Amino acid sequence: MFDAKTTPSVFALPPGADFPKLLVEGLVERLAGRPPEAMARVTLYLNTSRMLRSVRQSFDAQGAGLLPRLRLITDLGRDPLADLPPAVPPLRRRLELAQLVSRLVEQQRDFAPGAAVFDLADSLARLMDEMQGEGVPPEVLEAPDFAENHAVHWERSLKFIRIVARYFADDAAPDSEARQRRIIEALIKRWLDTPSADPVIVAGSTGSRGATQLFLQAVARLPHGAVVLPGFDFDMPEFAWNSLLSGPYPAEDHPQYRFLPLMQTLNLKPADIGAWHASEPPDPARNRLVSLALRPAPVTDQWMAEGAGLGPLGAATEHLTLIEAPGERAEAIAIALCLRKAAEDGKRAALITPDRNLTRRVTAALDRWGILPDDSGGQPLAQTAPGRLLRHTAALFGRKLTSETLLILLKHPLTATGGADRGNHLRYTRELELKLRRKGPPFPTGEDIKAWAAASGEATRYTWAEWVAAVFFGIEADHEISISTYVETHLALISALAAGPDGTADASELWREEAGQLSLRMMEELHREAGHGGDMRPADYASLIATLLGTGSVRRAEVTHPLIAIWGTLEARVQGAELVILAGLNDGVWPATPAPDPWLSRQMRLKAGLLLPERQVGLSAHDFQQAAAAPEVILSRAIRDSESETVPSRWLARLTNLLQGLPDQDGPAALQSMRDRGHAWLQLGVAMEATERVAPATRPAPRPPVEARPRELPVTGIERLIRDPYAVYARTILRLKPLDPLRPMPDARLRGKVLHRLVETFIKMRPDGESQDSARERLLKLAETVLDDEIAWPSARRLWLARLARIADSFVAKEKSRQAAGTPFVMERTGSVSLQNVDFTLTARPDRIDLLDDGRVHIYDYKTGTPPSDKKQRAFDKQLILEAAMAERGGFTELGPREVAGTTYIHLGGDGDEKPGAMEEGLFDAEWDRLGQLITAYLKRETGYIARRAVFETRRAGDYDHLARFGEWQMSDPATPEDVG
């Protein structure tokens, strides 16, 4: 095939070429006129499985015939070789490295947080793979001057890297990358002695890894060997190639850099690279434009000199569109419209982007037209139903079960799918949720759930509760155990959860679909390799499961649209499309910001001969250059993301700057045409999203029938009636009560409830003649008991107990004075008084009323927050004033009508001060009359219940703001009365 070779054979195809198709056509042309078996003697090595499938399809399109031996370059590492054992499974190596990293973190707490153990282990594994692939032995790191002039952090990390030198020993079990290199080295040695008599071709690889680079060099030197490079820039002059190595650091971020080491090693110049196929790329003029735009930084001054040779740029950009969307949603909508138009026109189209959030938005937008794109990235395993269930259940180990976590797992779509009674399961779950929201506890136990079920008297409910108790409880121990024990317990837990109370795990949906099967294989592999991971704490196990799930993805089994695809950046070199959309072209997205290396600095990498962080940028740039050469291309970016204004991708910025700087070639006009075409798609998206403007809601003031209005309210409801009448309407008339949060917190309401119970118990149990020291000790002991009973959060218990201890002396001393003046007579008992001439009853449940020695009473109210001012009491917070008016009118049966000597707020916080309530001659009678006027007004049909009439803080959310549609109207808007009911 390559007769009379005197130099290595390296060929290439230009950017934009349909690589699989032209690769096959070029091979067929070279074997034309030879016997059919000549094709079967060819061994063709390809870089990815997708490339292999595409090449096979291209051979099928050629008609019946023998195929070459198709292999993947990565398959070399799996070939059998004497005296070389199989590669160590990657998971085993990462578990071993995680143990080493964990010990390092334990010894040096300032090196990294404990939660970063698995991330550090993964980065260390990647570094080892790179060292093995690039042929960099650990001895290189031992050089005396290797770490000089570096920070102490780098010196410490270098000492740790040296610990893993044993994995590089000749007798050590090889990693996959080390075995790949050894296999290639053995193959090269064999070829030196006995070159292959049959043709060997490597195609599609850029040689970005060291071992692959060795393989390309060896194949190119074979008498019947050749390398076919993808996306080679034939338009780039030699001086530009030379500039890639002219700076202090190699220009690894350039799209063509990866070809340069191969050419240098083979003593080839760019002109020596032959065209594998004579066909032209889809748009040669655009290729020249993009090539010039992406020139290495030292020669961008040639833009003006070489730009004149490009000719009029209108033709080069005729099939190039630039979408600069105002936001991420607008970008996704515009892209979806482009793809829909391509589907209607029967045009093969592909969206290429590394931004998975953008692909999900586009997929959602396409769903409105019933278009499901073929997404090569699939769905992350961690986001599938089995993946979510594995993550949630792994997080249960070593933690107290919260009501929120319990309900998340009970509501999971895979829970209780192994039996026939999932309907009852969902019903019981909903009812249990209402119970937990209303009455708690925030950390339910198995006994709590069984007690709730037993109270219903329903046998099937109790059986269900027993199943819940058996599944979820008993795994709270927080100590180190082996990974195998974790996995066994984890699988038993998740199987029982999926089976349900009356089913089996085998009959459930847990492991049925592809995501479930992949999850099960992952857990089984973890169980096999568990012995290499040692013991770990529950939080570490949950982190391990999340890390493992994050590495997998699942292709959906649905029937996708045959013409619409979503590809990752690698697919740009594998297959072509008539329309290619390059989206997410913002810096930090495409190209992504290189991940920081926690082990070696940039200078250390350069000294060791390892790849610089810019390598990944260069590979992304190569993918961009190839994709931008498709027949029709749309470049897309969002000007703003969810947080701030974005920076355009460096490649897009170079292209637009080049066009803008070539007015003699009509560059600015060409750029404006690109933007105009993109603006048309954006406008179409705006038109599609446009809706009829709906007038915002007005400030409500419903006027229900008089007979539906409340005839009884507590004194605390009077403040609500004054400040937010709409809340009284919703709560009392509509009978809508806010649902308690699923994740309860130790808030002010709970604190008030607990402290009220504490003080009430303390006063009732007070022995005669108790000293102040004894009283203080009794108060704090009682506080510990009450807090242990009522508060499930240890941190809140300690904090509240500390605050009580701070005010204990003051509270006990003042309590002694209070009881010297009178006797607590009414505590937390309800009283009521009916208004004269109005069908209305006012109720109250005062914290405490003391009967004084002179027959009068003193009313106290415990406040955990700041007591209200006198002005606020007179205007809104009328609780104590109205309780005093009720006491003078005999509202509390035990007391009868009594004169009120005073009212006082007892502050159970801060410094424990007392604050006298508003008290003046005739105040109680005057406020009682005002209450009558207020109630009389609200018992008239023309009086509406205005929303947020006089709230204390406008920024504070109310329980019924969503019902009143607050936000569509402002506090300054007038109310709109409306008869209802």
Secondary structure, DSSP 8 states (H G I E B T S, - for coil): --TT--S--EEE--TTS-HHHHHHHHHHHHTTTS-THHHHT-EEEES-HHHHHHHHHHHHHT-S----EEEEGGGGGGS-BTTB-----HHHHHHHHHHHHHHHHHH-TTTS-GGGHHHHHHHHHHHHHHHHHHT--GGGGG-TTTTTTS-HHHHHHHHHHHHGGGGGSTTS---HHHHHHHHHHHHHHHHHHS--SS-EEEES----SHHHHHHHHHHHHSTTEEEEESS--TTS-HHHHHHTTSSSS--TTSTTTTHHHHHHHTT--GGG-EESS----S-HHHHHHHHHHT--GGGTTHHHHHHGGG--HHHHTTTEEEEEESSHHHHHHHHHHHHHHHHHTT--EEEE-S-HHHHHHHHHHHGGGT---EETT-EEGGGSHHHHHHHHHHTTTTS---HHHHHHHHTSTTTT-SSS-HHHHHHHHHHHHHHHHHH--SS--HHHHHHHHHHHT-HHHHHHHHHHHHHHSS----S-EEHHHHHHHHHHHHHHHHH-TT--STTSSTTTSHHHHHHHHHHHHHHHTGGGS-EE-HHHHHHHHHHHHTT-EE---S---SSEEEE-GGGGGT---SEEEE---BTBBTTB-----SS--HHHHHHHT---THHHHHHHHHHHHHHTTSSEEEEEEESB-SSSB--B-HHHHHHHHHHHT-GGGTHHHHHHHHHHHHHHHHHHHHHHH---------EEEEE--GGGS-SEEEHHHHHHHHH-HHHHIIIIIS-------SS----HHHHHHHHHHHHHHHHHT--TT--HHHHHHHHHHHHHHHHHHH---HHHHHHHHHHHHHHHHHHHHHHHHHHHHEEEEE-S--EEEE-TTSS-EEEE--SEEEEETTS-EEEEEEESS----HHHHHHT--HHHHHHHHHHTT-STTT-S--EEEEEEEESSTT--EEE----TTHHHHHHHHHHHHHHHHTSTT----TTSS-S-TTS--TTHHHHTBTTB-TTS-EEEEE--
